[in-house]
């Protein structure tokens, strides 16, 4: 009996030690210090009207046809073709993965081919391509449109996601303790979660995927311009509605530094980047007298802080406009509600569905209902009139009489995107409300909200009954456990 009791006590102590280690692992990897240069707010740079431009893609139905009013990747390709000194790319998705039987634009191959052609035309061009492991399904196969660029001299950097904090409340501690040590490489034998035509993957890749975090940034940077965008060079995303901000001048230095930080903690070769002297030599830093647009680069949680500060400064008579693929971050929702209590009119355009054509409605439909129920008619919500594509834009605009504010880029307003879990990048702009740039932003929102020349958006009631008690319960459970992409 004594031996049995001692054996039982040993097992109990071993179990307690494992639970303790698990809790410590979970807490540490949710609170650990971020790599240097992450959650970054750059310097404020003053730009002229010709140093900043707003771009957008819109897909919408008109006269029984689907219309594609797209300009972002035309601009991306033009930027690549003009790069002669350096080309730095950070792009979340560059692949053909899809689970839909539809002919999509060949964005990923066109994007990759443009880079290769420019490298062949300019052998001294410095190219750094930073991306997420999703493009090789977490090391189960090669990334068809990325990896071969190393043969032409590009520095390809896969973001080391293990250095980021863990958003998945329960799972990631188990993964770090038991599964990560087995690595990812091997012969895939399981169906790819991103589509039937995609390469098979290993079970270990599925186990890493369940951590649900990413380098979600989207940027293209050359000696001439910097572009922050919400669009991916991903075939199945080719029909989505998106936005982008293009800038030039010294702000490009901050864009380069924010990407150098990712390469640094991911084991990239920093010598592949242009030196500070190279960047300074290629970018004009003369302050022009008519430079009246204040812009800065913000990443990760600095995006949230910057937007909420601007929202909390609003006064009666100001207007808040938000166009967002996902909205669920509690801090942002609370700030919107605080503004509503001060009688700040807020208009929000949301995508009605999750990924794919199946309109499950999470998280936007329950969040929309909550915002409307807790406001006194100061918040209005419309749904973008999607078909099988997505309203994938990520932009917020605060309209005031004298000066207005814009934040735009890769970042959904969700906890995963704003609480230092994903890597994200936005540009924050403050400009005179009568400036051409702000007027372009205002015209964009006015057009799609009021359906000026097509039916871009639908009234809230069209989706109000799409959320069932079961789906609502799933939404709150996912939020509680963080086992979701939002």
C-alpha positions in Angstrom: 0.0 0.0 0.0 2.8 2.4 0.8 4.4 1.8 -2.6 1.1 2.5 -4.3 0.6 5.7 -2.2 4.2 6.9 -3.0 3.6 6.2 -6.7 0.3 8.1 -6.6 2.0 11.1 -4.9 4.8 11.1 -7.5 2.2 11.2 -10.3 0.3 14.0 -8.5 3.5 16.0 -8.0 4.4 15.4 -11.7 1.0 16.5 -12.8 1.1 19.6 -10.6 4.6 20.5 -12.0 3.3 20.1 -15.6 0.3 22.3 -14.9 2.5 24.9 -13.2 4.9 24.9 -16.1 2.0 25.2 -18.6 0.6 28.2 -16.7 4.0 29.9 -16.6 4.5 29.2 -20.3 1.1 30.6 -21.2 1.5 33.8 -19.1 5.1 34.5 -20.3 4.3 34.1 -24.0 1.3 36.4 -23.7 3.2 39.1 -21.8 6.9 38.7 -22.9 8.9 41.6 -24.3 8.3 42.3 -27.9 11.3 42.2 -30.3 13.0 45.6 -30.7 11.3 47.9 -33.2 7.9 46.2 -32.9 4.8 48.2 -31.8 6.5 51.2 -33.4 5.5 54.8 -33.9 7.6 56.7 -36.3 8.4 60.4 -36.5 5.8 62.8 -37.8 6.8 63.9 -41.3 5.3 66.9 -43.1 4.2 66.1 -46.7 2.9 68.1 -49.6 -0.2 67.3 -51.6 1.9 65.7 -54.3 3.7 63.5 -51.8 0.6 61.5 -50.7 -2.1 59.7 -52.6 -5.2 57.7 -51.6 -5.9 54.6 -53.8 -8.7 52.1 -53.7 -10.2 49.0 -55.3 -14.0 48.6 -55.4 -16.0 45.6 -56.6 -19.7 46.1 -56.9 -22.8 45.0 -58.9 -24.2 47.3 -61.6 -26.8 46.5 -64.3 -26.5 42.8 -63.5 -22.7 42.7 -63.9 -19.9 42.6 -61.4 -17.8 45.8 -61.9 -14.1 45.8 -60.9 -12.8 49.4 -60.3 -9.3 48.5 -59.2 -6.1 50.5 -59.2 -3.9 49.3 -56.3 -1.9 46.6 -58.0 -1.4 48.7 -61.1 0.3 51.1 -58.8 2.3 48.3 -57.1 3.5 47.0 -60.5 4.5 50.5 -61.5 6.5 51.0 -58.3 8.4 47.8 -58.9 9.2 48.7 -62.5 10.6 52.1 -61.3 12.8 50.6 -58.5 16.5 50.8 -59.3 18.2 51.0 -55.9 16.1 49.1 -53.4 12.8 47.2 -53.2 11.5 46.1 -49.8 8.3 44.1 -49.7 6.4 42.9 -46.7 3.4 40.9 -47.9 1.2 38.5 -45.9 -0.2 36.3 -48.7 1.5 35.6 -52.0 0.0 32.4 -53.3 -2.7 30.7 -55.4 -4.4 28.9 -52.4 -8.2 28.8 -52.8 -11.1 26.5 -51.9 -13.4 28.1 -54.5 -13.9 27.0 -58.1 -13.5 30.4 -59.7 -11.1 31.9 -62.1 -9.2 34.5 -60.1 -6.7 37.1 -61.3 -3.2 35.8 -61.4 -2.0 38.3 -58.8 0.7 36.1 -57.1 2.5 35.1 -60.3 2.3 38.5 -61.8 3.6 40.1 -58.6 6.5 37.7 -58.4 7.3 38.0 -62.1 7.5 41.8 -61.9 10.0 41.5 -59.1 12.1 38.9 -61.1 12.1 41.0 -64.2 13.2 44.1 -62.4 16.0 42.2 -60.7 17.2 41.0 -64.1 17.0 44.5 -65.6 18.9 46.0 -62.6 21.4 43.5 -61.2 22.4 45.9 -58.4 18.9 46.3 -57.1 18.6 45.4 -53.4 15.5 43.3 -52.9 14.2 42.2 -49.5 11.0 40.1 -49.4 9.5 39.6 -45.9 6.5 37.3 -45.6 4.5 35.0 -43.5 4.9 31.2 -43.2 1.3 30.8 -44.5 2.7 30.9 -48.0 4.5 27.6 -47.5 1.8 26.3 -45.1 4.2 26.4 -42.2 7.2 24.8 -43.9 5.2 21.9 -45.5 6.3 22.9 -49.0 8.1 25.6 -50.9 6.4 29.0 -51.6 6.1 28.8 -55.4 6.1 32.5 -56.0 8.6 33.6 -53.4 11.4 31.1 -52.7 12.9 31.0 -56.2 13.6 34.8 -56.0 16.6 33.9 -53.9 18.2 32.5 -57.0 18.1 36.0 -58.5 19.7 37.6 -55.3 16.6 38.5 -53.2 16.8 38.2 -49.5 13.7 36.2 -48.5 12.7 36.4 -44.8 10.0 34.3 -43.3 8.8 36.0 -40.1 9.7 34.1 -36.9 6.2 33.9 -35.4 7.6 32.2 -32.3 9.1 35.6 -31.2 5.6 37.2 -31.2 3.2 36.9 -28.3 0.6 34.1 -28.2 -3.0 35.2 -28.5 -4.5 31.7 -28.2 -5.3 31.5 -24.6 -5.2 27.8 -24.0 -3.6 26.1 -27.0 -0.3 27.9 -27.5 1.1 26.9 -24.1 0.5 23.2 -25.0 2.1 23.7 -28.5 5.2 25.4 -27.1 5.7 22.7 -24.4 5.1 19.6 -26.5 4.8 20.2 -30.2 7.1 22.9 -31.4 10.2 20.8 -30.8 9.4 18.4 -33.6 9.7 21.1 -36.3 7.6 21.5 -39.4 9.5 20.1 -42.3 8.5 16.7 -43.8 6.4 15.1 -46.5 2.9 16.4 -46.4 0.1 13.9 -46.3 -2.9 15.8 -45.1 -5.2 18.1 -47.2 -4.1 21.7 -47.2 -6.5 23.8 -45.1 -6.4 26.6 -47.6 -7.8 24.7 -50.6 -8.0 21.4 -52.5 -5.5 22.4 -55.2 -2.8 23.5 -52.6 0.0 21.1 -51.6 -0.5 18.6 -48.9 0.8 19.4 -45.5 2.1 17.7 -42.3 0.2 17.3 -39.1 2.8 19.5 -37.4 1.9 22.3 -39.8 -1.7 22.1 -38.7 -0.5 22.2 -35.1 1.4 25.4 -35.7 -1.5 26.9 -37.7 -3.7 26.6 -34.6 -1.7 29.3 -32.9 -3.5 31.7 -35.2 -1.0 34.5 -35.5 0.7 36.1 -38.5 2.8 38.8 -40.1 -0.2 40.5 -41.5 1.6 43.5 -42.8 1.4 44.8 -46.4 4.0 47.2 -47.7 6.0 48.0 -50.8 8.9 50.4 -50.4 11.3 51.7 -53.0 13.7 54.7 -53.2 10.8 56.6 -54.9 7.7 55.7 -52.9 6.3 53.8 -50.0 2.9 52.1 -50.2 0.9 50.8 -47.3 -2.1 48.7 -48.4 -4.9 46.4 -47.2 -4.6 44.2 -50.3 -2.7 40.9 -50.6 -0.9 39.6 -53.7 -3.1 36.5 -53.4 -5.1 35.2 -56.4 -8.3 34.5 -54.4 -8.2 38.0 -53.0 -8.0 39.6 -56.5 -11.7 40.7 -56.5 -11.7 42.2 -53.0 -12.4 45.8 -52.3 -9.3 47.4 -50.7 -7.5 50.7 -49.9 -3.9 51.9 -50.0 -1.9 55.1 -49.2 1.2 56.0 -51.3 3.8 58.4 -49.9 7.2 59.7 -50.8 9.9 61.7 -49.1 11.7 61.1 -45.7 8.8 59.1 -44.3 10.1 56.2 -46.4 13.1 56.0 -43.9 10.7 55.0 -41.2 9.0 52.4 -43.4 12.4 50.9 -44.1 13.3 50.8 -40.4 10.0 49.2 -39.4 10.8 46.4 -41.9 14.4 46.0 -40.8 13.1 45.3 -37.3 11.1 42.3 -38.6 14.1 41.0 -40.6 16.3 41.4 -37.5 14.3 39.2 -35.1 13.6 36.7 -37.9 17.2 36.0 -38.8 17.3 37.9 -42.0 20.5 39.3 -43.5 20.4 43.0 -42.6 23.2 43.7 -45.1 20.6 43.1 -47.8 18.9 46.3 -46.8 20.0 49.6 -48.1 22.3 51.4 -45.6 21.1 54.5 -43.8 23.4 56.5 -46.1 21.9 54.9 -49.2 18.4 55.7 -48.1 19.3 59.3 -47.2 21.1 59.8 -50.5 18.1 58.5 -52.5 15.3 60.4 -50.7 15.0 64.2 -50.7 14.7 65.6 -47.1 14.1 69.3 -48.1 11.2 70.7 -46.1 8.9 72.4 -48.5 6.9 75.5 -47.5 3.6 74.1 -48.5 4.1 70.8 -46.6 1.0 70.8 -44.4 0.1 67.1 -44.2 1.4 65.4 -41.1 2.0 61.6 -41.5 3.7 58.9 -39.5 4.1 55.1 -39.7 2.5 53.2 -36.8 2.6 49.4 -36.3 0.9 46.9 -34.0 -0.6 48.4 -30.8 0.6 51.9 -31.7 -2.1 51.8 -34.3 -4.8 51.3 -31.7 -3.4 54.0 -29.4 -3.1 56.5 -32.2 -6.7 56.0 -33.4 -8.3 56.0 -29.9 -6.4 59.2 -29.0 -7.9 60.8 -32.2 -11.3 59.5 -31.4 -11.3 60.7 -27.8 -10.4 64.2 -29.0 -13.5 64.5 -31.2 -16.0 67.3 -30.6 -19.7 67.8 -31.4 -20.0 68.4 -35.1 -17.2 66.0 -36.0 -18.0 62.9 -38.0 -16.3 59.4 -37.7 -16.3 57.1 -40.7 -15.0 53.6 -40.6 -14.6 51.1 -43.4 -13.5 47.7 -42.0 -13.3 44.0 -42.8 -13.4 42.9 -39.2 -14.4 45.0 -36.2 -14.3 43.4 -32.7 -11.5 45.1 -30.6 -13.0 45.9 -27.2 -10.9 49.1 -26.7 -12.0 50.4 -30.1 -15.6 49.5 -29.5 -15.6 51.3 -26.1 -14.0 54.4 -27.7 -16.7 54.4 -30.4 -19.3 54.2 -27.7 -17.7 57.0 -25.7 -17.8 59.2 -28.8 -21.5 58.3 -29.3 -22.2 59.4 -25.8 -20.7 62.8 -26.7 -23.1 62.9 -29.7 -20.4 62.3 -32.3 -22.0 60.9 -35.4 -20.3 57.7 -36.5 -20.9 55.8 -39.8 -19.5 52.3 -40.1 -19.2 50.2 -43.3 -18.6 46.5 -42.6 -18.2 43.3 -44.5 -21.1 41.0 -43.7 -19.3 37.7 -43.8 -16.2 35.8 -42.8 -13.7 34.2 -45.3 -15.3 32.7 -48.4 -18.8 33.0 -49.8 -20.5 31.5 -46.8 -21.8 34.4 -44.8 -21.5 33.3 -41.2 -21.5 36.9 -40.0 -18.8 36.7 -37.2 -17.7 39.0 -35.7 -19.3 41.9 -37.4 -23.0 41.2 -37.0 -23.0 40.8 -33.2 -20.7 43.7 -32.8 -22.9 45.9 -35.1 -26.0 44.9 -33.0 -24.2 45.8 -29.8 -23.1 49.2 -31.1 -26.5 50.1 -32.3 -28.3 48.9 -29.1 -26.0 50.9 -26.9 -26.0 54.1 -28.9 -28.8 56.7 -29.2 -29.0 56.9 -33.1 -25.6 58.5 -33.3 -24.1 55.3 -34.8 -25.2 54.1 -38.2 -24.0 50.9 -39.8 -24.2 49.7 -43.4 -23.1 46.4 -45.0 -20.9 46.4 -48.1 -22.8 44.8 -50.9 -20.5 41.8 -51.4 -21.1 38.8 -53.6 -18.3 36.2 -53.2 -15.6 38.7 -52.7 -14.9 40.7 -49.5 -15.0 44.3 -48.4 -11.4 44.0 -47.2 -10.6 47.6 -46.6 -9.1 48.9 -43.3 -9.6 52.6 -42.9 -10.9 55.1 -40.4 -11.5 58.8 -41.0 -12.4 61.5 -38.5 -13.8 64.6 -40.3 -13.6 67.9 -38.6 -14.1 71.5 -39.7 -10.5 72.5 -39.8 -8.3 69.4 -39.6 -9.2 65.8 -40.3 -7.5 62.5 -39.3 -7.0 59.2 -41.3 -5.5 55.8 -40.3 -5.3 53.2 -43.0 -3.3 50.0 -43.9 -3.2 46.3 -43.1 -5.0 46.5 -39.8 -8.4 45.1 -38.9 -9.9 46.6 -35.7 -9.6 43.4 -33.7 -7.7 42.3 -30.6 -5.5 40.0 -32.7 -4.5 42.9 -34.9 -4.2 45.6 -32.4 -2.9 44.0 -29.2 0.7 43.1 -30.3 -0.1 39.6 -31.5 0.0 40.0 -35.3 2.4 42.2 -37.1 0.5 45.1 -38.7 1.3 48.4 -40.4 -0.7 51.6 -40.9 -0.1 55.2 -41.8 -1.6 57.9 -39.7 -2.4 61.2 -41.3 -3.6 64.6 -40.1 -4.4 67.2 -42.7 -6.5 70.3 -43.4 -10.0 69.2 -44.2 -10.1 71.1 -47.5 -6.9 69.4 -48.7 -7.1 67.3 -51.8 -6.1 64.2 -49.9 -8.8 64.5 -47.3 -11.3 65.4 -50.0 -10.4 62.1 -51.8 -11.0 60.2 -48.6 -14.3 62.0 -48.0 -15.5 61.3 -51.5 -14.7 57.6 -51.2 -16.9 57.3 -48.1 -19.7 59.5 -49.4 -19.8 57.6 -52.6 -20.2 54.1 -51.1 -22.4 55.2 -48.2 -24.9 57.0 -50.3 -24.7 54.7 -53.3 -24.0 57.6 -55.6 -23.5 55.6 -58.9 -24.1 52.0 -57.9 -25.4 49.9 -54.9 -22.3 49.7 -52.9 -23.8 49.3 -49.4 -27.0 47.9 -47.9 -28.9 49.0 -44.8 -28.2 47.3 -41.5 -31.5 45.4 -41.4 -30.5 43.2 -44.3 -28.2 41.3 -41.9 -29.9 41.8 -38.6 -31.5 38.4 -38.5 -28.5 36.5 -39.7 -27.1 35.9 -36.2 -28.7 33.1 -34.3 -28.3 32.5 -30.5 -25.9 29.6 -31.4 -23.7 31.8 -33.5 -23.8 34.5 -30.9 -22.7 32.0 -28.3 -19.9 30.9 -30.6 -18.8 34.5 -31.1 -18.4 35.1 -27.3 -16.7 31.7 -26.8 -14.2 32.5 -29.5 -13.6 35.9 -28.1 -13.1 34.5 -24.6 -10.7 31.7 -25.7 -9.2 33.7 -28.5 -9.4 30.7 -30.8 -10.3 32.7 -33.9 -8.8 35.0 -36.5 -10.3 38.0 -34.8 
